[in-house]
Amino acid sequence: MSSPISIHDALRSRPPKAFAGECWRLVEAQHKVSTTRLVRPEHQLRLEEIIEETKPAYPVGCDHLDYLLKTPFRYRPALNGSRWRRKDQVEGAAYYAAEESTAVAEIAFHRLLFFVESPSTPFPDAILEFTAFTAAIKAERMIDLVADPIPATVHLTDYSVSQAFADEARAAVIDGIAQSSVRCPSQGTCLTWFNCTVFANRAPIQRRSWHFRIDRNGVLAIREFPDFRLIFDRAAFAQDPRIAALNWERRAVTSTRTSRG
């Protein structure tokens, strides 16, 4: 699967399918109130406008959508990129899941990955708040890698083949890719969309609140209503070598001062 020809053949052997339905995504809940603590209420709108002016533009064809739906398409991935996007790639991708629990598992994994990459950062004392929402999707050309998988595209840490496959898919005007989650313990389905035309509604359909607690035992995720909880212990994502190496016994940093006589 490493050569461009084999990737091209793999795409041609998997005819695109239509997809219609709702899928899930989680975002930090602070997107609603992150600026309210910085300025007085009468100045908040102007502050939001100033912040908006500094951000990358949305792609053509996304302006009519609610910001929760179109925001993933405006930012470029950093570091090594993501599974279906190269570093600094302009073409967007919105990562969703077929099941709410899979979307929660994906977020839990990436939160732990942050602590792997920042080993001196203590686990937060506060509860982290997230909003889960569904988007209505109607896509004509989706590649189904759940029914017909490509093993090299589900590598835990090497995204080179999946990124090359996504490039080929975009060139073939594919709307998105369905694939089994490599993070979710129940191996739910991830759905990645490459353009804004797939959204059948301008705004999210369902919205739910989730609270995350991260500590030395793992991640506890609690849905506010209807009440439900998921527990991801230390072993939940340990198949990924980065999580396996995570220092779970970190402590809060205590500041010290040197007195002078």
C-alpha positions, 0 to 999 in steps of 0.5 A, a space after each residue: 500500500 505504500 506506492 501511489 499506484 497501489 493506493 489508486 487501485 485500492 480506491 478504484 476497487 471500492 466504488 463510492 456509496 451514498 450516505 444519509 443520516 446523522 453523525 456525532 462530534 464533540 467540541 469544548 463547551 467553552 466556545 460559548 463563553 470563553 470571552 465573557 470573562 475578559 470584557 464587560 458584556 457590552 464589549 463582548 460582541 466587538 471582542 468576538 469580531 476582533 478575534 474572528 478577523 484574526 482567524 483563517 477564512 472559511 472555504 467557499 460554500 461553507 458560509 451558510 452553515 452554523 459555525 459548529 459545522 463549518 469551523 473544522 474546514 478553516 484550520 490546517 493541521 499541525 505537526 504530522 497532520 491527522 489521519 486524513 490530512 497532511 501537515 498544513 493541508 488547505 483542503 479541510 476535513 470534519 471528523 465525526 462518528 456514527 455513534 455518540 460513544 465513539 465520538 466521546 472515545 476519540 476525544 478522550 484519546 486525544 485529550 490523553 495524547 495532549 498530556 503525553 506531548 506535555 509531560 510536565 502538565 498536571 492533570 486538570 483539577 476542574 471538570 472539562 465540559 464538552 458539547 456533543 452534537 449531531 449533523 445531518 449528512 447527505 453524501 452521494 460519494 462516500 468510500 466505505 472502509 468499514 465493509 472493505 478495510 485497508 489495514 495500512 490506513 488504520 495504523 496507530 501512529 503512521 498516517 502516511 498511507 491514509 493521507 495518501 489515500 485521502 489525497 487520491 479520494 479528493 482527486 476523485 471527488 469523494 465526499 468522505 470516508 467511513 472507517 472503524 475507529 482505532 481508538 474506540 474500545 468498541 470499534 465504532 465507526 468514524 466518518 470523515 467529511 471532506 467538504 461542506 456540501 454534505 451537510 443536509 441542515 445548516 445547524 446541528 440537530 441534537 445537542 448534549 452536554 458531557 463532563 470529563 474528569 481526567 486523573 491517574 485512573 483514566 478518563 471518566 466521561 459523564 453525559 448530563 442528560 439523559 444520564 450516561 457515563 463511559 469509563 476509559 481506564 489506563 488500558 483503554 488506549 494502551 495499544 497506542 505506544 504513546 499512551 502506553 508510555 504516559 506518566 499517569 502519576 503526575 502531580 500538580 506543579 507547586 510554585 516556590 519563592 526564594 526569599 531574600 534577607 
